[in-house]
Amino acid sequence: MKTRPWLGVFCCSVLLALTGRVGAAEWNLVRFESREYVTLDNIAEFYGFPKPPPVDLMGHFEAAPAGAASAAAAATPGAPAQTPAVAAVPPVASGPITAVQKNGDEPSPISSQDPPPAVPLSKTIALDSGKAQIELTVGLREAAINGVKHWLAFPVVLHDGQVLVSRLDLSKVIEPNLRPELIEGMMPVTTVVLDPGHGGHDRGATSKFGFEKDFALDVALRARTLLESEGYKVVMTRATDVFIPLEQRPAVANNIPNSIFVSIHFNSSSTNADARGFEIFSLAPRGAPSTNDAVPRERDLREEPGNAVDMPSGALAGSVFHALLGHVPMVDRGVKHARFAVLRLCTQPAVLIECGFVSNNAESTLISSSAWREHVAEAIVDGVANYRVLAERKTRPKVIADYRRAAVSDGSVRATGTP
């Protein structure tokens, strides 16, 4: 295997990039394949979860990604089973698939099918402390934290009988979502910059009902009305059907103290008509690959302007996403990371929301409904308020279970992805 000259620098930079209150003194670090990990046992003990059960991957050979030989076909008939010292958990070859980046600057239609739900040698471990929940799957780059999917930078691995989570993911994903009130750098929120994607000659994704640029603008205008009624100052990157260059959009927020930036988009898939659901992006931490990259790249080592606020941005993403799924229970495609221009260049907390698929028949019908778009706008506004409470009072934000309980009690459960 060839070694890239920057790989050693990358591994060191991952450690240097870590911030927050998860320090080496509090953890027993395990070095595996040039990266530092923490055991799931250590994580469970620190956060008050029950001790994880032993993990035995024998018999957990699920369907491999399309085109790969199955585990059964790879096995030699009659050969005795062997337990390797290190479980050969493969990387997810295709990477977690999301809206593919166009020059890394903006989302564009999905061109690959979604990954299968499991890969060879995968097993999910679920832990519940009574106050928080977490699920991790060996071999995959995803976790469920308090009922919402979060994409990790690196797969969870099994080594010497221990389930390991990368130190970067502990610091940048798990810790801030289990103890968001400890995130540093969150400022009071007085202004919300709303950024309806595309515009003018750039129509974005299309459906039989219309263009992404128009749906995004409609949701943003509805959100502006609601936010202003609650006392926020709202600034729009565009309030009409005009084209605004990408670099000018985050610059609006950068010039406004105590602001947050919310970019609104709709998704599309050119290959999978069944692709559906909500997803949200914040800037990938330095040293972490974007969610749709299977492996780290040299560009991941760059310090982008938005990395100065990547933790508050992650908190904003979680706060808004819990509200979205709590109010409008669509398919959960997860809290993800990317290096889109509007996220890279924004020095205020920033997120980009994909509010469903115009390429999905059921969702495009919903998206065409003004009442449904009003519900989405309401959810975004509630998510902003959720973040504001966290930033200003250091109070844990509501999670999806809180929204669902409230919806059931007042009978306000919203329409789902099936019209």
HELIX and SHEET records of a PDB file:
HELIX    1   1 LEU A    7  ALA A   17  1                                  11    
HELIX    2   2 ALA A   24  GLU A   26  5                                   3    
HELIX    3   3 LEU A   40  TYR A   47  1                                   8    
HELIX    4   4 ALA A   71  ALA A   74  1                                   4    
HELIX    5   5 ARG A  167  ASP A  169  1                                   3    
HELIX    6   6 LEU A  170  ILE A  174  3                                   5    
HELIX    7   7 GLU A  175  LEU A  178  1                                   4    
HELIX    8   8 PRO A  180  LEU A  182  5                                   3    
HELIX    9   9 GLU A  212  SER A  229  1                                  18    
HELIX   10  10 GLN A  248  ASN A  254  1                                   7    
HELIX   11  11 GLU A  298  LEU A  301  5                                   4    
HELIX   12  12 PRO A  305  VAL A  309  5                                   5    
HELIX   13  13 ASP A  310  HIS A  327  1                                  18    
HELIX   14  14 ALA A  341  ARG A  344  1                                   4    
HELIX   15  15 ASN A  361  ILE A  367  1                                   7    
HELIX   16  16 SER A  370  ARG A  393  1                                  24    
HELIX   17  17 ILE A  400  ASP A  410  1                                  11    
SHEET    1   A 4 LEU A  29  PHE A  32  0                                        
SHEET    2   A 4 ARG A  35  THR A  39 -1                                        
SHEET    3   A 4 GLN A 162  SER A 166 -1                                        
SHEET    4   A 4 VAL A 157  HIS A 159 -1                                        
SHEET    1   B 2 GLN A 101  LYS A 102  0                                        
SHEET    2   B 2 GLU A 106  PRO A 107 -1                                        
SHEET    1   C 4 LYS A 123  ASP A 128  0                                        
SHEET    2   C 4 GLN A 133  VAL A 138 -1                                        
SHEET    3   C 4 GLU A 142  ILE A 145 -1                                        
SHEET    4   C 4 VAL A 148  TRP A 151 -1                                        
SHEET    1   D 6 LYS A 233  MET A 236  0                                        
SHEET    2   D 6 THR A 191  PRO A 196  1                                        
SHEET    3   D 6 SER A 259  ASN A 267  1                                        
SHEET    4   D 6 ALA A 350  PHE A 357  1                                        
SHEET    5   D 6 PHE A 278  LEU A 283 -1                                        
SHEET    6   D 6 ASP A 332  ALA A 338  1                                        
SHEET    1   E 2 THR A 206  SER A 207  0                                        
SHEET    2   E 2 GLY A 210  PHE A 211 -1                                        
END                                                                             
